[in-house]
Amino acid sequence: MPSRFPWLTSWANDPGPARTRPARGSEGRAAGARAPTVSRVITRKTAPDLLAAALAVLLFAAAAVVGAAINDDGVLVLKWPPLFARWEPHVGPGTPAALLVAGLVLLYGPPLARRLPWRWLPPAAWCASMAWIWSLALVDGWRRGVARRLAYGHEYLTALDDIDGIGPFLRTFTDHIPMDSQDNWPAHVAGHPPAATLTFVLLDRVGLAGGAWAAAFCVTTAASAAAAVLIAVRALAGERLARRAAPFVVLAPSAVWLGVSADGWFTAVAAWALALLALAATGAVRAPRAAALGAGVLAGCLLYLSYGLVLMALVAAAVLWLARTARPLPWLVLGVVPWVAGFTAAGFWWFDGYETLVGRYYEGAGGQRPYGYFVWANPAVQVASVGLATVAGLRRAGTRPVRRDARRRALAVLVASALAAMLLANLSGMSKAETERIWLPFALWLLPAAALLPARHTRWWLAAQAVLALAVNHLWLTRW
């Protein structure tokens, strides 16, 4: 009898790309053999992945327990360490949309990622990622979750009325970083080079004023990073792995923090810089020099968006190493030079800004945040950002089968370079708390590690990603 629910039958029986037909003459043996039990499959195939995920959960739980104990002693200034959030179970207008997007990606994401013509896959990932980010942001409501995110407290838009011309702003920018300076900048303005604030100044000047337009800009650009990652992975590790990674890049728990924060904009700039560099280095475009120059222009912009993202140079070095070429380097540098020359000539010297910020941070602007706690709690909080599927994929990145396969080894190297950048940022001591947001440009490049997981388990791991994101967004009110 035909099923009344063909889509459900299709999902249950979807063999994935790895299934092959039995050899001729083996049907009888296969029919007489006892099917492996669930426990045997878990023991042989997935136990190490599940163990890695369980250990990650325990690490997060330990950070929460220790953080709560330290909070009781008045050592921290966080509401719910290690998350920069407060416990507030809630639902909102984005809840039905988030459930719908998660369900659609879960059911149709893997087969579409396999079968969709490549030219349509990156744009589809961009659109799906945007739907996921918007729906999660709207769980907190339009005003609280979107329109006011960048327009209150220590955010960028609160400083726009104090900026009277870009020239004076750049010449005096460093003077207003210290806490004891007159009219010192709000925390987010002071904590970044001036291009971060200038982004919103320019939006305001062209008529896109206010928190809603700023939020729309950040979400749109942040979602495009999904397309950039797929393009880079295809160039460096092959189309098959890029297609396998696509649903995981879309349905990422990090979307909770991509919407709405300026770090989503930074994430997009970094992602497209690396994507263009990968295309240039591998010769996957007709004009590799133009692509390398474009990568340099974006890298120069990134340099003046966030001090810490200079560490993305490690990922760029990994891209060049995987492509076995340094040919894009001159064009990359050529794209960076105008930014350095322009900002320096306008009165802002990058190193002065960074040194002054370090002074402000250790004067108390960073709050009571002990290094001994956050040096391990920062990695723990990334579990909520990258998800358990990424953790399991990272475990597989170091296994022998991956090392023996050139394509998968390339993906492992790319992921490892982002992880190394994140660890260096952690050791610097300049990222204590809020790293679920601050490290988004690094975390994005960990997500493709899930492509190393068995194809037949894709939907289970995708479900784990979606459940985690939905739980975080509905149980805590994230803020920054």
PALUM-861589 format. One record per residue (C-alpha): residue in one letter; chain; residue number from 1; z, x, y. Coordinates in steps of 0.2 Angstrom, whole numbers, plus 5000, padded with zeros to 4 digits. Layout:
<atoms>
<'A', 'A', NUM, <Z, X, Y>>
...
</atoms>
This chain:
<atoms>
<'M', 'A', 1, <5000, 5000, 5000>>
<'P', 'A', 2, <4995, 5007, 5017>>
<'S', 'A', 3, <5010, 5011, 5028>>
<'R', 'A', 4, <5014, 5000, 5043>>
<'F', 'A', 5, <5018, 5016, 5053>>
<'P', 'A', 6, <5004, 5028, 5050>>
<'W', 'A', 7, <5011, 5040, 5064>>
<'L', 'A', 8, <5027, 5041, 5055>>
<'T', 'A', 9, <5018, 5045, 5038>>
<'S', 'A', 10, <5007, 5058, 5047>>
<'W', 'A', 11, <5023, 5066, 5054>>
<'A', 'A', 12, <5032, 5067, 5038>>
<'N', 'A', 13, <5017, 5073, 5028>>
<'D', 'A', 14, <5010, 5085, 5041>>
<'P', 'A', 15, <5008, 5101, 5031>>
<'G', 'A', 16, <5006, 5112, 5047>>
<'P', 'A', 17, <4994, 5127, 5047>>
<'A', 'A', 18, <5002, 5137, 5034>>
<'R', 'A', 19, <5000, 5125, 5018>>
<'T', 'A', 20, <4987, 5130, 5006>>
<'R', 'A', 21, <4980, 5121, 4991>>
<'P', 'A', 22, <4986, 5127, 4974>>
<'A', 'A', 23, <4975, 5138, 4964>>
<'R', 'A', 24, <4963, 5129, 4951>>
<'G', 'A', 25, <4972, 5126, 4934>>
<'S', 'A', 26, <4989, 5127, 4942>>
<'E', 'A', 27, <4991, 5108, 4945>>
<'G', 'A', 28, <5000, 5105, 4929>>
<'R', 'A', 29, <5013, 5119, 4932>>
<'A', 'A', 30, <5015, 5113, 4949>>
<'A', 'A', 31, <5018, 5095, 4943>>
<'G', 'A', 32, <5030, 5100, 4930>>
<'A', 'A', 33, <5040, 5112, 4941>>
<'R', 'A', 34, <5056, 5105, 4949>>
<'A', 'A', 35, <5055, 5103, 4968>>
<'P', 'A', 36, <5067, 5115, 4977>>
<'T', 'A', 37, <5082, 5106, 4983>>
<'V', 'A', 38, <5087, 5105, 5002>>
<'S', 'A', 39, <5101, 5117, 4999>>
<'R', 'A', 40, <5090, 5130, 4991>>
<'V', 'A', 41, <5077, 5129, 5005>>
<'I', 'A', 42, <5091, 5131, 5018>>
<'T', 'A', 43, <5098, 5146, 5008>>
<'R', 'A', 44, <5082, 5155, 5005>>
<'K', 'A', 45, <5072, 5151, 5021>>
<'T', 'A', 46, <5083, 5145, 5035>>
<'A', 'A', 47, <5101, 5151, 5032>>
<'P', 'A', 48, <5099, 5167, 5043>>
<'D', 'A', 49, <5091, 5156, 5057>>
<'L', 'A', 50, <5105, 5143, 5056>>
<'L', 'A', 51, <5118, 5157, 5056>>
<'A', 'A', 52, <5111, 5165, 5072>>
<'A', 'A', 53, <5111, 5148, 5080>>
<'A', 'A', 54, <5129, 5144, 5074>>
<'L', 'A', 55, <5135, 5161, 5081>>
<'A', 'A', 56, <5127, 5157, 5097>>
<'V', 'A', 57, <5136, 5141, 5098>>
<'L', 'A', 58, <5153, 5150, 5094>>
<'L', 'A', 59, <5149, 5162, 5108>>
<'F', 'A', 60, <5147, 5149, 5120>>
<'A', 'A', 61, <5163, 5140, 5114>>
<'A', 'A', 62, <5173, 5156, 5116>>
<'A', 'A', 63, <5167, 5158, 5133>>
<'A', 'A', 64, <5172, 5140, 5137>>
<'V', 'A', 65, <5189, 5142, 5130>>
<'V', 'A', 66, <5193, 5159, 5138>>
<'G', 'A', 67, <5186, 5153, 5154>>
<'A', 'A', 68, <5197, 5138, 5154>>
<'A', 'A', 69, <5212, 5149, 5151>>
<'I', 'A', 70, <5208, 5160, 5165>>
<'N', 'A', 71, <5205, 5146, 5176>>
<'D', 'A', 72, <5223, 5140, 5173>>
<'D', 'A', 73, <5229, 5157, 5179>>
<'G', 'A', 74, <5219, 5155, 5195>>
<'V', 'A', 75, <5207, 5169, 5192>>
<'L', 'A', 76, <5190, 5160, 5193>>
<'V', 'A', 77, <5183, 5147, 5205>>
<'L', 'A', 78, <5172, 5138, 5193>>
<'K', 'A', 79, <5175, 5120, 5188>>
<'W', 'A', 80, <5169, 5122, 5170>>
<'P', 'A', 81, <5166, 5140, 5165>>
<'P', 'A', 82, <5155, 5148, 5159>>
<'L', 'A', 83, <5143, 5134, 5167>>
<'F', 'A', 84, <5142, 5133, 5186>>
<'A', 'A', 85, <5145, 5114, 5184>>
<'R', 'A', 86, <5158, 5101, 5183>>
<'W', 'A', 87, <5161, 5089, 5169>>
<'E', 'A', 88, <5154, 5072, 5173>>
<'P', 'A', 89, <5146, 5061, 5160>>
<'H', 'A', 90, <5133, 5050, 5168>>
<'V', 'A', 91, <5116, 5042, 5166>>
<'G', 'A', 92, <5103, 5039, 5179>>
<'P', 'A', 93, <5085, 5033, 5182>>
<'G', 'A', 94, <5078, 5049, 5174>>
<'T', 'A', 95, <5087, 5045, 5157>>
<'P', 'A', 96, <5074, 5033, 5149>>
<'A', 'A', 97, <5060, 5045, 5156>>
<'A', 'A', 98, <5068, 5060, 5148>>
<'L', 'A', 99, <5071, 5052, 5131>>
<'L', 'A', 100, <5052, 5046, 5132>>
<'V', 'A', 101, <5046, 5064, 5136>>
<'A', 'A', 102, <5056, 5072, 5123>>
<'G', 'A', 103, <5051, 5060, 5110>>
<'L', 'A', 104, <5032, 5062, 5114>>
<'V', 'A', 105, <5033, 5081, 5114>>
<'L', 'A', 106, <5043, 5080, 5098>>
<'L', 'A', 107, <5030, 5069, 5089>>
<'Y', 'A', 108, <5014, 5074, 5097>>
<'G', 'A', 109, <5017, 5091, 5104>>
<'P', 'A', 110, <5014, 5102, 5089>>
<'P', 'A', 111, <4998, 5094, 5083>>
<'L', 'A', 112, <4991, 5094, 5100>>
<'A', 'A', 113, <4995, 5112, 5103>>
<'R', 'A', 114, <4986, 5116, 5087>>
<'R', 'A', 115, <4970, 5106, 5090>>
<'L', 'A', 116, <4968, 5104, 5109>>
<'P', 'A', 117, <4954, 5115, 5116>>
<'W', 'A', 118, <4961, 5130, 5123>>
<'R', 'A', 119, <4955, 5127, 5141>>
<'W', 'A', 120, <4965, 5111, 5141>>
<'L', 'A', 121, <4981, 5118, 5133>>
<'P', 'A', 122, <4989, 5127, 5148>>
<'P', 'A', 123, <4985, 5113, 5161>>
<'A', 'A', 124, <4993, 5101, 5148>>
<'A', 'A', 125, <5008, 5112, 5146>>
<'W', 'A', 126, <5010, 5112, 5165>>
<'C', 'A', 127, <5009, 5093, 5166>>
<'A', 'A', 128, <5021, 5090, 5151>>
<'S', 'A', 129, <5033, 5103, 5158>>
<'M', 'A', 130, <5033, 5094, 5175>>
<'A', 'A', 131, <5037, 5078, 5167>>
<'W', 'A', 132, <5051, 5085, 5158>>
<'I', 'A', 133, <5058, 5094, 5173>>
<'W', 'A', 134, <5057, 5079, 5184>>
<'S', 'A', 135, <5064, 5067, 5172>>
<'L', 'A', 136, <5080, 5078, 5169>>
<'A', 'A', 137, <5082, 5080, 5188>>
<'L', 'A', 138, <5082, 5062, 5190>>
<'V', 'A', 139, <5096, 5059, 5178>>
<'D', 'A', 140, <5107, 5064, 5193>>
<'G', 'A', 141, <5098, 5051, 5204>>
<'W', 'A', 142, <5085, 5054, 5218>>
<'R', 'A', 143, <5097, 5059, 5232>>
<'R', 'A', 144, <5109, 5069, 5222>>
<'G', 'A', 145, <5097, 5076, 5209>>
<'V', 'A', 146, <5082, 5079, 5220>>
<'A', 'A', 147, <5082, 5076, 5239>>
<'R', 'A', 148, <5098, 5084, 5243>>
<'R', 'A', 149, <5098, 5099, 5231>>
<'L', 'A', 150, <5091, 5111, 5243>>
<'A', 'A', 151, <5097, 5103, 5259>>
<'Y', 'A', 152, <5116, 5104, 5258>>
<'G', 'A', 153, <5130, 5117, 5257>>
<'H', 'A', 154, <5124, 5135, 5255>>
<'E', 'A', 155, <5106, 5130, 5253>>
<'Y', 'A', 156, <5091, 5136, 5262>>
<'L', 'A', 157, <5087, 5121, 5272>>
<'T', 'A', 158, <5103, 5121, 5280>>
<'A', 'A', 159, <5098, 5137, 5290>>
<'L', 'A', 160, <5081, 5131, 5296>>
<'D', 'A', 161, <5088, 5125, 5313>>
<'D', 'A', 162, <5095, 5142, 5316>>
<'I', 'A', 163, <5078, 5151, 5314>>
<'D', 'A', 164, <5069, 5152, 5331>>
<'G', 'A', 165, <5053, 5161, 5326>>
<'I', 'A', 166, <5049, 5172, 5311>>
<'G', 'A', 167, <5049, 5188, 5321>>
<'P', 'A', 168, <5067, 5187, 5327>>
<'F', 'A', 169, <5072, 5181, 5310>>
<'L', 'A', 170, <5066, 5196, 5301>>
<'R', 'A', 171, <5072, 5208, 5314>>
<'T', 'A', 172, <5090, 5202, 5314>>
<'F', 'A', 173, <5090, 5196, 5296>>
<'T', 'A', 174, <5101, 5210, 5289>>
<'D', 'A', 175, <5113, 5208, 5304>>
<'H', 'A', 176, <5118, 5191, 5298>>
<'I', 'A', 177, <5122, 5195, 5280>>
<'P', 'A', 178, <5140, 5202, 5281>>
<'M', 'A', 179, <5153, 5189, 5280>>
<'D', 'A', 180, <5162, 5195, 5296>>
<'S', 'A', 181, <5145, 5194, 5306>>
<'Q', 'A', 182, <5143, 5181, 5319>>
<'D', 'A', 183, <5133, 5166, 5313>>
<'N', 'A', 184, <5132, 5174, 5295>>
<'W', 'A', 185, <5119, 5166, 5284>>
<'P', 'A', 186, <5123, 5153, 5271>>
<'A', 'A', 187, <5126, 5161, 5253>>
<'H', 'A', 188, <5108, 5158, 5247>>
<'V', 'A', 189, <5100, 5164, 5262>>
<'A', 'A', 190, <5110, 5179, 5263>>
<'G', 'A', 191, <5109, 5182, 5244>>
<'H', 'A', 192, <5090, 5184, 5244>>
<'P', 'A', 193, <5077, 5194, 5254>>
<'P', 'A', 194, <5069, 5184, 5269>>
<'A', 'A', 195, <5054, 5178, 5259>>
<'A', 'A', 196, <5065, 5165, 5250>>
<'T', 'A', 197, <5070, 5157, 5266>>
<'L', 'A', 198, <5053, 5159, 5274>>
<'T', 'A', 199, <5045, 5149, 5260>>
<'F', 'A', 200, <5055, 5133, 5266>>
<'V', 'A', 201, <5052, 5138, 5284>>
<'L', 'A', 202, <5033, 5138, 5281>>
<'L', 'A', 203, <5034, 5121, 5272>>
<'D', 'A', 204, <5044, 5114, 5287>>
<'R', 'A', 205, <5031, 5121, 5299>>
<'V', 'A', 206, <5016, 5113, 5290>>
<'G', 'A', 207, <5024, 5096, 5290>>
<'L', 'A', 208, <5032, 5096, 5273>>
<'A', 'A', 209, <5050, 5095, 5280>>
<'G', 'A', 210, <5065, 5090, 5271>>
<'G', 'A', 211, <5073, 5091, 5254>>
<'A', 'A', 212, <5061, 5080, 5245>>
<'W', 'A', 213, <5046, 5090, 5250>>
<'A', 'A', 214, <5055, 5106, 5246>>
<'A', 'A', 215, <5061, 5099, 5229>>
<'A', 'A', 216, <5043, 5094, 5225>>
<'F', 'A', 217, <5036, 5111, 5229>>
<'C', 'A', 218, <5049, 5120, 5218>>
<'V', 'A', 219, <5047, 5108, 5203>>
<'T', 'A', 220, <5028, 5109, 5204>>
<'T', 'A', 221, <5027, 5128, 5205>>
<'A', 'A', 222, <5041, 5130, 5192>>
<'A', 'A', 223, <5032, 5119, 5179>>
<'S', 'A', 224, <5016, 5129, 5181>>
<'A', 'A', 225, <5026, 5144, 5174>>
<'A', 'A', 226, <5023, 5136, 5157>>
<'A', 'A', 227, <5005, 5138, 5158>>
<'A', 'A', 228, <5006, 5156, 5164>>
<'V', 'A', 229, <5017, 5161, 5149>>
<'L', 'A', 230, <5004, 5153, 5137>>
<'I', 'A', 231, <4990, 5163, 5145>>
<'A', 'A', 232, <5000, 5179, 5144>>
<'V', 'A', 233, <5005, 5177, 5126>>
<'R', 'A', 234, <4987, 5173, 5121>>
<'A', 'A', 235, <4981, 5189, 5129>>
<'L', 'A', 236, <4994, 5200, 5122>>
<'A', 'A', 237, <4998, 5192, 5105>>
<'G', 'A', 238, <4984, 5180, 5101>>
<'E', 'A', 239, <4980, 5162, 5103>>
<'R', 'A', 240, <4989, 5156, 5087>>
<'L', 'A', 241, <5006, 5162, 5093>>
<'A', 'A', 242, <5002, 5155, 5110>>
<'R', 'A', 243, <4999, 5138, 5103>>
<'R', 'A', 244, <5014, 5139, 5092>>
<'A', 'A', 245, <5025, 5143, 5107>>
<'A', 'A', 246, <5018, 5129, 5118>>
<'P', 'A', 247, <5030, 5115, 5113>>
<'F', 'A', 248, <5045, 5126, 5115>>
<'V', 'A', 249, <5040, 5132, 5132>>
<'V', 'A', 250, <5037, 5114, 5138>>
<'L', 'A', 251, <5053, 5107, 5130>>
<'A', 'A', 252, <5065, 5120, 5136>>
<'P', 'A', 253, <5083, 5117, 5140>>
<'S', 'A', 254, <5081, 5128, 5155>>
<'A', 'A', 255, <5072, 5114, 5164>>
<'V', 'A', 256, <5089, 5107, 5168>>
<'W', 'A', 257, <5090, 5121, 5181>>
<'L', 'A', 258, <5072, 5123, 5185>>
<'G', 'A', 259, <5074, 5106, 5194>>
<'V', 'A', 260, <5078, 5107, 5207>>
<'S', 'A', 261, <5081, 5125, 5213>>
<'A', 'A', 262, <5072, 5139, 5222>>
<'D', 'A', 263, <5074, 5150, 5207>>
<'G', 'A', 264, <5060, 5139, 5199>>
<'W', 'A', 265, <5048, 5145, 5213>>
<'F', 'A', 266, <5054, 5163, 5209>>
<'T', 'A', 267, <5051, 5160, 5191>>
<'A', 'A', 268, <5033, 5154, 5194>>
<'V', 'A', 269, <5028, 5169, 5205>>
<'A', 'A', 270, <5035, 5181, 5192>>
<'A', 'A', 271, <5026, 5172, 5177>>
<'W', 'A', 272, <5009, 5171, 5186>>
<'A', 'A', 273, <5011, 5189, 5191>>
<'L', 'A', 274, <5013, 5194, 5173>>
<'A', 'A', 275, <5000, 5182, 5167>>
<'L', 'A', 276, <4987, 5190, 5178>>
<'L', 'A', 277, <4993, 5207, 5174>>
<'A', 'A', 278, <4991, 5203, 5155>>
<'L', 'A', 279, <4973, 5197, 5158>>
<'A', 'A', 280, <4968, 5212, 5168>>
<'A', 'A', 281, <4976, 5224, 5156>>
<'T', 'A', 282, <4968, 5216, 5140>>
<'G', 'A', 283, <4951, 5214, 5149>>
<'A', 'A', 284, <4952, 5195, 5145>>
<'V', 'A', 285, <4944, 5191, 5162>>
<'R', 'A', 286, <4927, 5195, 5170>>
<'A', 'A', 287, <4935, 5203, 5185>>
<'P', 'A', 288, <4950, 5213, 5178>>
<'R', 'A', 289, <4953, 5222, 5195>>
<'A', 'A', 290, <4954, 5206, 5205>>
<'A', 'A', 291, <4966, 5200, 5192>>
<'A', 'A', 292, <4977, 5216, 5194>>
<'L', 'A', 293, <4976, 5215, 5213>>
<'G', 'A', 294, <4982, 5196, 5212>>
<'A', 'A', 295, <4996, 5202, 5200>>
<'G', 'A', 296, <5001, 5215, 5213>>
<'V', 'A', 297, <5001, 5202, 5228>>
<'L', 'A', 298, <5012, 5191, 5218>>
<'A', 'A', 299, <5023, 5205, 5213>>
<'G', 'A', 300, <5025, 5210, 5231>>
<'C', 'A', 301, <5030, 5192, 5235>>
<'L', 'A', 302, <5042, 5192, 5221>>
<'L', 'A', 303, <5050, 5208, 5228>>
<'Y', 'A', 304, <5055, 5199, 5244>>
<'L', 'A', 305, <5060, 5183, 5235>>
<'S', 'A', 306, <5074, 5190, 5225>>
<'Y', 'A', 307, <5082, 5207, 5224>>
<'G', 'A', 308, <5086, 5206, 5206>>
<'L', 'A', 309, <5069, 5202, 5200>>
<'V', 'A', 310, <5063, 5220, 5203>>
<'L', 'A', 311, <5069, 5221, 5185>>
<'M', 'A', 312, <5053, 5211, 5180>>
<'A', 'A', 313, <5045, 5228, 5181>>
<'L', 'A', 314, <5052, 5231, 5163>>
<'V', 'A', 315, <5041, 5216, 5157>>
<'A', 'A', 316, <5026, 5222, 5167>>
<'A', 'A', 317, <5028, 5239, 5159>>
<'A', 'A', 318, <5029, 5231, 5142>>
<'V', 'A', 319, <5013, 5222, 5146>>
<'L', 'A', 320, <5004, 5238, 5150>>
<'W', 'A', 321, <5011, 5246, 5135>>
<'L', 'A', 322, <5005, 5232, 5123>>
<'A', 'A', 323, <4988, 5233, 5131>>
<'R', 'A', 324, <4988, 5252, 5129>>
<'T', 'A', 325, <4981, 5255, 5147>>
<'A', 'A', 326, <4987, 5260, 5164>>
<'R', 'A', 327, <4971, 5255, 5173>>
<'P', 'A', 328, <4978, 5240, 5182>>
<'L', 'A', 329, <4991, 5251, 5190>>
<'P', 'A', 330, <4982, 5256, 5206>>
<'W', 'A', 331, <4976, 5239, 5210>>
<'L', 'A', 332, <4994, 5232, 5206>>
<'V', 'A', 333, <5001, 5244, 5218>>
<'L', 'A', 334, <4988, 5240, 5231>>
<'G', 'A', 335, <4993, 5222, 5230>>
<'V', 'A', 336, <5011, 5226, 5233>>
<'V', 'A', 337, <5009, 5238, 5248>>
<'P', 'A', 338, <5004, 5225, 5261>>
<'W', 'A', 339, <5021, 5216, 5258>>
<'V', 'A', 340, <5031, 5231, 5260>>
<'A', 'A', 341, <5022, 5237, 5275>>
<'G', 'A', 342, <5022, 5220, 5283>>
<'F', 'A', 343, <5040, 5216, 5281>>
<'T', 'A', 344, <5045, 5234, 5286>>
<'A', 'A', 345, <5035, 5233, 5302>>
<'A', 'A', 346, <5042, 5217, 5306>>
<'G', 'A', 347, <5060, 5224, 5305>>
<'F', 'A', 348, <5066, 5221, 5288>>
<'W', 'A', 349, <5069, 5236, 5277>>
<'W', 'A', 350, <5072, 5230, 5259>>
<'F', 'A', 351, <5085, 5243, 5254>>
<'D', 'A', 352, <5096, 5240, 5270>>
<'G', 'A', 353, <5096, 5221, 5265>>
<'Y', 'A', 354, <5101, 5225, 5247>>
<'E', 'A', 355, <5115, 5237, 5252>>
<'T', 'A', 356, <5122, 5225, 5265>>
<'L', 'A', 357, <5122, 5211, 5252>>
<'V', 'A', 358, <5131, 5222, 5240>>
<'G', 'A', 359, <5145, 5224, 5253>>
<'R', 'A', 360, <5146, 5205, 5256>>
<'Y', 'A', 361, <5147, 5202, 5238>>
<'Y', 'A', 362, <5162, 5213, 5235>>
<'E', 'A', 363, <5170, 5207, 5251>>
<'G', 'A', 364, <5173, 5191, 5242>>
<'A', 'A', 365, <5157, 5181, 5244>>
<'G', 'A', 366, <5155, 5181, 5225>>
<'G', 'A', 367, <5172, 5173, 5223>>
<'Q', 'A', 368, <5184, 5177, 5210>>
<'R', 'A', 369, <5173, 5182, 5196>>
<'P', 'A', 370, <5180, 5196, 5185>>
<'Y', 'A', 371, <5167, 5208, 5177>>
<'G', 'A', 372, <5177, 5209, 5161>>
<'Y', 'A', 373, <5174, 5190, 5158>>
<'F', 'A', 374, <5156, 5188, 5164>>
<'V', 'A', 375, <5149, 5203, 5156>>
<'W', 'A', 376, <5149, 5193, 5140>>
<'A', 'A', 377, <5150, 5175, 5147>>
<'N', 'A', 378, <5134, 5178, 5156>>
<'P', 'A', 379, <5124, 5180, 5139>>
<'A', 'A', 380, <5134, 5166, 5132>>
<'V', 'A', 381, <5129, 5153, 5145>>
<'Q', 'A', 382, <5111, 5158, 5141>>
<'V', 'A', 383, <5113, 5148, 5125>>
<'A', 'A', 384, <5112, 5132, 5135>>
<'S', 'A', 385, <5097, 5138, 5145>>
<'V', 'A', 386, <5086, 5145, 5131>>
<'G', 'A', 387, <5092, 5134, 5117>>
<'L', 'A', 388, <5096, 5137, 5099>>
<'A', 'A', 389, <5077, 5138, 5093>>
<'T', 'A', 390, <5075, 5153, 5105>>
<'V', 'A', 391, <5091, 5161, 5097>>
<'A', 'A', 392, <5084, 5159, 5080>>
<'G', 'A', 393, <5067, 5166, 5085>>
<'L', 'A', 394, <5075, 5181, 5093>>
<'R', 'A', 395, <5084, 5184, 5076>>
<'R', 'A', 396, <5067, 5184, 5068>>
<'A', 'A', 397, <5059, 5196, 5081>>
<'G', 'A', 398, <5068, 5210, 5073>>
<'T', 'A', 399, <5064, 5207, 5055>>
<'R', 'A', 400, <5052, 5217, 5044>>
<'P', 'A', 401, <5038, 5203, 5042>>
<'V', 'A', 402, <5037, 5203, 5061>>
<'R', 'A', 403, <5036, 5222, 5063>>
<'R', 'A', 404, <5022, 5222, 5050>>
<'D', 'A', 405, <5011, 5210, 5059>>
<'A', 'A', 406, <5003, 5217, 5074>>
<'R', 'A', 407, <5002, 5200, 5083>>
<'R', 'A', 408, <5020, 5195, 5080>>
<'R', 'A', 409, <5026, 5212, 5084>>
<'A', 'A', 410, <5017, 5211, 5101>>
<'L', 'A', 411, <5026, 5195, 5105>>
<'A', 'A', 412, <5043, 5203, 5099>>
<'V', 'A', 413, <5040, 5217, 5111>>
<'L', 'A', 414, <5036, 5205, 5126>>
<'V', 'A', 415, <5052, 5195, 5122>>
<'A', 'A', 416, <5062, 5211, 5120>>
<'S', 'A', 417, <5057, 5217, 5137>>
<'A', 'A', 418, <5063, 5202, 5145>>
<'L', 'A', 419, <5079, 5202, 5136>>
<'A', 'A', 420, <5082, 5221, 5141>>
<'A', 'A', 421, <5079, 5216, 5159>>
<'M', 'A', 422, <5092, 5202, 5158>>
<'L', 'A', 423, <5104, 5214, 5150>>
<'L', 'A', 424, <5102, 5226, 5164>>
<'A', 'A', 425, <5105, 5213, 5177>>
<'N', 'A', 426, <5121, 5208, 5167>>
<'L', 'A', 427, <5127, 5226, 5168>>
<'S', 'A', 428, <5124, 5228, 5186>>
<'G', 'A', 429, <5138, 5217, 5190>>
<'M', 'A', 430, <5128, 5208, 5203>>
<'S', 'A', 431, <5126, 5192, 5192>>
<'K', 'A', 432, <5142, 5185, 5188>>
<'A', 'A', 433, <5141, 5166, 5185>>
<'E', 'A', 434, <5126, 5155, 5189>>
<'T', 'A', 435, <5115, 5165, 5178>>
<'E', 'A', 436, <5109, 5150, 5169>>
<'R', 'A', 437, <5099, 5148, 5186>>
<'I', 'A', 438, <5098, 5165, 5192>>
<'W', 'A', 439, <5090, 5172, 5176>>
<'L', 'A', 440, <5077, 5159, 5174>>
<'P', 'A', 441, <5063, 5171, 5177>>
<'F', 'A', 442, <5069, 5182, 5163>>
<'A', 'A', 443, <5074, 5167, 5151>>
<'L', 'A', 444, <5057, 5160, 5152>>
<'W', 'A', 445, <5050, 5174, 5143>>
<'L', 'A', 446, <5062, 5172, 5129>>
<'L', 'A', 447, <5056, 5155, 5125>>
<'P', 'A', 448, <5040, 5161, 5115>>
<'A', 'A', 449, <5051, 5169, 5102>>
<'A', 'A', 450, <5052, 5152, 5094>>
<'A', 'A', 451, <5034, 5154, 5089>>
<'L', 'A', 452, <5041, 5166, 5076>>
<'L', 'A', 453, <5050, 5152, 5067>>
<'P', 'A', 454, <5041, 5143, 5052>>
<'A', 'A', 455, <5029, 5130, 5057>>
<'R', 'A', 456, <5036, 5117, 5045>>
<'H', 'A', 457, <5052, 5118, 5054>>
<'T', 'A', 458, <5045, 5116, 5071>>
<'R', 'A', 459, <5050, 5098, 5075>>
<'W', 'A', 460, <5068, 5101, 5069>>
<'W', 'A', 461, <5070, 5116, 5081>>
<'L', 'A', 462, <5061, 5106, 5095>>
<'A', 'A', 463, <5073, 5092, 5092>>
<'A', 'A', 464, <5088, 5104, 5094>>
<'Q', 'A', 465, <5080, 5110, 5111>>
<'A', 'A', 466, <5078, 5092, 5117>>
<'V', 'A', 467, <5096, 5087, 5112>>
<'L', 'A', 468, <5104, 5102, 5120>>
<'A', 'A', 469, <5095, 5099, 5137>>
<'L', 'A', 470, <5099, 5080, 5137>>
<'A', 'A', 471, <5117, 5084, 5132>>
<'V', 'A', 472, <5119, 5096, 5146>>
<'N', 'A', 473, <5111, 5086, 5159>>
<'H', 'A', 474, <5121, 5070, 5155>>
<'L', 'A', 475, <5138, 5078, 5152>>
<'W', 'A', 476, <5139, 5090, 5166>>
<'L', 'A', 477, <5134, 5089, 5184>>
<'T', 'A', 478, <5125, 5106, 5187>>
<'R', 'A', 479, <5125, 5113, 5204>>
<'W', 'A', 480, <5122, 5129, 5214>>
</atoms>
